[in-house]
Structures are given as structure tokens and as C-alpha cells.
Amino acid sequence: MSVKISAADVKKLRETTGAGMMDCKKALVEAEGDFDKAIEILRKKGQKIAAKRADRESTEGVAITKISDDNTYGVAIVLACETDFVAKNDSFKALAQEFVDIAFNHKTKEEFLAADFGGVTVAEKLIEQTGVIGEKIDITAFERIEAPYVGAYTHVGKIAAMVGLTAVVDNAAELTKDLAMQAASMGATTLSYKDFDSAYVASETEARIAAIIKDNEELARLGKTLKNVPEFVSRLQLTDEAIAKAEDEAKEQLKAEGKPEQIWDKILPGKMERFISDNTTLDQEQCLLDQKFIKDEKKTVAEYVSSYGDVEVKNFVRVTLG
């Protein structure tokens, strides 16, 4: 004897699981009207689909943050999917919000994935939703920071960044938003050149110089202006001796150009500034504080922060799709 499945039953199951109307009706028919059994049927379907799509790349999705009411901590996650079509769906965005609300209460990704989501774990919910949506759904990023003041910025749901300050200062919200926007747009990976390992800097120096030399070979063939080949790529390498040597070379150049010694003091600062800029490209690319501030490239991010008084950047994180 077949069990009559009402539209209200289907609607209730759909609201609970997010599955399509026909999938919900089929599950209820198979479960002979047993609501909990129908949910389990849909979850098993999700597991099968998830297994089939395990090797798929989930490079689209939503990056989202949540900051505490007192601005002392925050979390950022990426709920990833396979296509931009799914990522733009309002129900997917709502799902991302539900996930970040849960992530907000946990300190690690492992804790978050094991957390409860309506009677199942977050990890199980991801599998369930893979079956519902038909695409691989995954949490590809989870970051949490704590600081006396934390602020965030999200760029069109694709990139999110959070920044923590060492102290609460006037207009801290504006400062952290600007810094998070800087981190999101310029892709810094560390706070300062002081965080670099010397072996990493040495490796980058060799690789970058080799790349410039190769580019110059092609530029020379085309009769174009060659790029400057730096000796260094980070302030980590600019010892007092290196700076002194560069200054001596600059003086020799001014002497060879016939510049009067009495005006050298006006010219040298600019030359040394150019030398440091040319020889710190790694810092400018990867270090938040050493980058040019996107709203005023005449100053570095560190100089911008100092304009707010006795405060420094304690930490920052950046999450993105892909």
C-alpha cells in the first residue's frame, strides 16, 4: 500500500535539507512517508555524489567573514563550489552565512568541521549539500584572528581579509578596513620583511635576478630599454655595509657627472630611496607593512599606520577562492 505524500511534507523536507522538490518527493516515497528516513536517503545520495566528484576542483564559491561585536576576534572562511553559477545563487550565499556563523564559535578548522549543524556535523552537511546542489562543496579556507581590535573587508565575495591591531585607537574601524582592503587587493602573505627566512630570501634573489636577465635578453633583441638588475630583493639583505657601499657608489656617480659636492646632500636622499626601492621588490610584493599604500602611494602601509598614533598591526589573514 502506497503512502500518500502531501505537498506540505515535500515542502517541509525541502526546507530542512535544501534539496529539490522532486528529490524530496522521491525520498519521501522511498521512505514511505518517514521524514527522518527520507533525510537519511537524501544524505546517502549526497555521499554517492560526493564520492563521484571528489577529484573535481572547487575553485568558485563565497569568501565571508564574521567579526565579534566587541571587535576582538573574527573568522574568515571560503565555502567553495565548482561553478560561478552556483556561487551566485542566493541559497548558496545563505548557506555560507550559516557556516560562518558556526565557524565563529570555533578556533580551528578541525573543530569547525566536527561541529553540529542541525543534527549532523559540518563535514556531513557539506556532503549532504554536494548531493543537493550536484557540485563538490567544500570549506577550502578557515582563518581566525584575535587582537585588541579586529576589522575586515570582503571584495565581492571572492576575497576576504581581516586585520588585528595592537591597541584600540580613534577611527580603528577605518584603519582596519583600509588595511584589510590593502591585504585583499595586493595579496600580501606576511606582515614584514623581518618575518622572512634568510634561505627563502636567497632563493628568491637568485630566481628574480635570473628572470630579469632573461627578460633583458629579449628586450635587447628588440632594441628596448633594459630593466635594472638589482643586487638584493629585501631589506633583510640591506645591512649597514650594503647601504654604505650603495651611498659611496652614488657619490662616485655624482662626481663622475661633475655635480658640485655642495649639492650632493640634496641629491643623495633621492638616489638612496631609489636604491632601496629597486632592491626590496620581494618586500613590496609580499609584506603588508612594506607595500605602497593603495590609497596614497607616496607612503608605505607602515607609514599610514603610524599616522594613527601609538598602534601597530598585530596580525592579518587573507582568504580567497581557488
Secondary structure as GFF3:
##gff-version 3
##sequence-region A 1 322
A	DSSP	alpha_helix	7	17	.	.	.	ID=ss1
A	DSSP	alpha_helix	21	30	.	.	.	ID=ss2
A	DSSP	alpha_helix	35	52	.	.	.	ID=ss3
A	DSSP	beta_strand	60	67	.	.	.	ID=ss4
A	DSSP	beta_strand	73	81	.	.	.	ID=ss5
A	DSSP	alpha_helix	84	87	.	.	.	ID=ss6
A	DSSP	alpha_helix	90	103	.	.	.	ID=ss7
A	DSSP	alpha_helix	109	114	.	.	.	ID=ss8
A	DSSP	beta_strand	116	117	.	.	.	ID=ss9
A	DSSP	beta_strand	120	121	.	.	.	ID=ss10
A	DSSP	alpha_helix	122	133	.	.	.	ID=ss11
A	DSSP	beta_strand	138	146	.	.	.	ID=ss12
A	DSSP	beta_strand	149	155	.	.	.	ID=ss13
A	DSSP	beta_strand	159	165	.	.	.	ID=ss14
A	DSSP	alpha_helix	172	186	.	.	.	ID=ss15
A	DSSP	three_ten_helix	193	195	.	.	.	ID=ss16
A	DSSP	alpha_helix	198	222	.	.	.	ID=ss17
A	DSSP	three_ten_helix	235	237	.	.	.	ID=ss18
A	DSSP	alpha_helix	240	256	.	.	.	ID=ss19
A	DSSP	three_ten_helix	261	263	.	.	.	ID=ss20
A	DSSP	alpha_helix	264	278	.	.	.	ID=ss21
A	DSSP	alpha_helix	281	286	.	.	.	ID=ss22
A	DSSP	three_ten_helix	288	290	.	.	.	ID=ss23
A	DSSP	beta_strand	292	293	.	.	.	ID=ss24
A	DSSP	beta_strand	296	300	.	.	.	ID=ss25
A	DSSP	alpha_helix	301	306	.	.	.	ID=ss26
A	DSSP	beta_strand	313	320	.	.	.	ID=ss27
###
